[in-house]
Amino acid sequence: MNPKDTVARALAALASFERIALALLMLTMVIITVGGVLVREIVPEYARNVAWVDEGARYMMVWLVFLSLGLALQEGRQIAMTSFLERMSPTLRLWLGRIIDLTGLVLSLYIAWVGLEMAQNVARTGQFSPTLRIPASILYYALPAGFLLLALRYALSLFGLFDRWSQPSGAAH
């Protein structure tokens, strides 16, 4: 079996999982936010019972943003200077793409590492969120998780196991 085919299947499975997780996060965030607003407006005497909604929605939004990083790169939905790249020769474009992928990989791994240290520091302090009373570190772990997913995409592109340079940018979809 061709390693590229195996990687392509694994990447497609990961992307499907990410899409489902992101959709569920978004849907849950919308449902609890609308529910919280309805309770506050229709039966304000129960507003204290839904005080956790805003905090829960914020946590979900943070996870939503960071978990979408790798998928956005895979689908070409990040900011790109395509008009600049399209004017280059194919060889120069290939090498510049590798430099961009290497830089993105190194930067993503560094941010994931710093984010992991930050999350672990918060976990060591034993902080809890004010209304949900869940460990505050859960919020901080979104950063390394998202940047590791991004680093994976950069690494696969750098080593030629995923070709993100031949696809059109997300704006063209």
C-alpha positions in Angstrom: 0.0 0.0 0.0 1.3 3.4 -0.9 2.2 5.6 2.1 0.6 8.6 0.5 -2.7 6.8 0.2 -2.6 5.8 3.8 -1.8 9.3 4.9 -4.5 10.7 2.6 -7.1 8.4 4.2 -5.9 9.2 7.7 -6.0 12.9 6.9 -9.5 12.6 5.5 -10.7 10.8 8.6 -9.1 13.4 10.8 -10.7 16.2 8.8 -14.1 14.5 9.0 -13.7 14.2 12.8 -12.7 17.8 13.1 -15.7 19.0 11.0 -18.1 17.0 13.1 -16.5 18.3 16.4 -16.5 21.9 15.1 -20.1 21.6 14.0 -21.2 20.1 17.3 -19.4 22.8 19.2 -21.0 25.5 17.1 -24.4 24.0 17.4 -24.1 23.5 21.1 -22.9 27.1 21.5 -25.8 28.5 19.6 -28.4 26.3 21.4 -27.1 27.2 24.9 -26.8 30.9 24.0 -30.3 31.2 22.6 -31.6 29.2 25.5 -29.9 31.5 28.0 -31.3 34.6 26.2 -34.8 33.1 26.2 -34.7 32.3 29.9 -33.4 35.8 30.7 -36.1 37.5 28.6 -39.1 35.3 29.2 -38.6 34.1 32.8 -36.0 36.5 34.4 -36.5 35.0 37.8 -34.5 32.0 36.5 -31.7 34.0 35.0 -29.4 33.0 37.8 -29.8 29.4 36.8 -28.3 30.1 33.4 -25.4 32.3 34.5 -23.0 29.6 33.3 -24.2 29.9 29.6 -21.9 32.9 28.8 -18.8 31.2 30.2 -19.6 27.9 28.5 -20.1 29.7 25.2 -16.8 31.5 25.6 -15.0 28.2 26.3 -16.6 26.6 23.3 -15.7 29.5 21.1 -12.0 29.3 22.1 -11.9 25.6 21.4 -13.8 26.2 18.1 -11.2 28.7 16.9 -8.1 26.7 17.8 -9.5 23.3 16.6 -10.2 24.8 13.2 -6.6 25.9 12.6 -5.4 22.6 10.9 -8.5 22.2 8.9 -8.4 25.7 7.6 -4.8 25.2 6.4 -5.7 21.8 4.8 -8.7 23.4 2.9 -6.7 26.5 1.8 -8.9 28.8 3.9 -6.1 30.8 5.5 -4.8 34.1 4.3 -2.5 33.5 1.4 -0.6 35.6 -1.2 -1.6 33.5 -4.2 -1.2 36.3 -6.7 2.5 36.6 -5.7 3.0 32.8 -5.8 1.2 32.3 -9.2 3.7 34.6 -10.9 6.7 32.4 -9.9 8.2 29.5 -11.8 7.0 26.1 -10.6 10.5 25.3 -9.2 10.7 28.6 -7.2 7.1 28.1 -6.0 7.9 24.6 -4.8 10.9 25.8 -2.8 9.1 28.9 -1.4 6.3 26.6 -0.4 8.7 24.3 1.5 10.2 27.4 3.2 6.7 28.5 4.2 5.8 25.0 5.4 9.0 24.7 7.5 8.5 28.1 9.0 4.9 27.3 9.8 5.8 24.0 11.3 8.5 25.5 13.5 6.3 28.3 14.6 3.3 26.1 15.3 5.4 23.7 17.3 6.9 26.5 19.3 3.4 28.0 20.0 2.1 24.6 21.0 5.0 24.1 23.4 4.5 27.5 25.0 0.8 26.9 25.2 1.3 23.5 26.8 3.5 25.1 29.4 1.0 27.8 30.1 -1.9 25.3 30.4 0.2 23.1 32.8 1.0 26.2 34.9 -2.7 27.1 35.1 -3.4 23.4 36.0 -0.8 23.5 38.8 -2.4 26.5 40.4 -5.7 24.7 40.7 -7.8 27.5 39.2 -11.4 26.9 38.4 -13.8 28.8 36.1 -16.1 31.1 38.1 -19.5 29.8 37.1 -18.9 26.3 35.6 -16.5 25.3 38.3 -14.4 23.3 35.8 -10.6 23.5 35.7 -9.5 26.7 34.0 -6.7 24.8 32.3 -9.3 23.2 30.0 -9.5 26.6 28.2 -5.7 26.9 27.9 -5.3 23.4 26.5 -7.1 24.5 23.3 -4.0 26.4 22.2 -1.6 23.5 22.1 -4.2 21.2 20.7 -5.0 23.6 17.8 -1.4 24.4 17.0 -0.4 20.7 17.0 -3.2 20.1 14.5 -1.8 23.0 12.4 1.8 21.6 12.8 0.7 18.2 11.5 -0.7 19.8 8.3 2.5 21.8 7.8 4.7 18.7 8.4 2.6 16.6 5.9 2.9 19.4 3.3 6.6 19.9 3.9 7.4 16.2 3.4 5.1 15.9 0.3 2.5 13.7 2.0 -0.2 16.3 1.5 -0.1 18.8 -1.4 -1.7 22.0 -0.2 0.0 24.2 -2.9 -1.8 22.7 -6.0 -5.3 23.4 -4.7 -7.1 26.7 -5.1 -7.3 29.0 -2.1 -10.5 28.9 0.0 -11.7 32.2 -1.5 -11.9 30.5 -4.9 -14.1 27.6 -3.6 
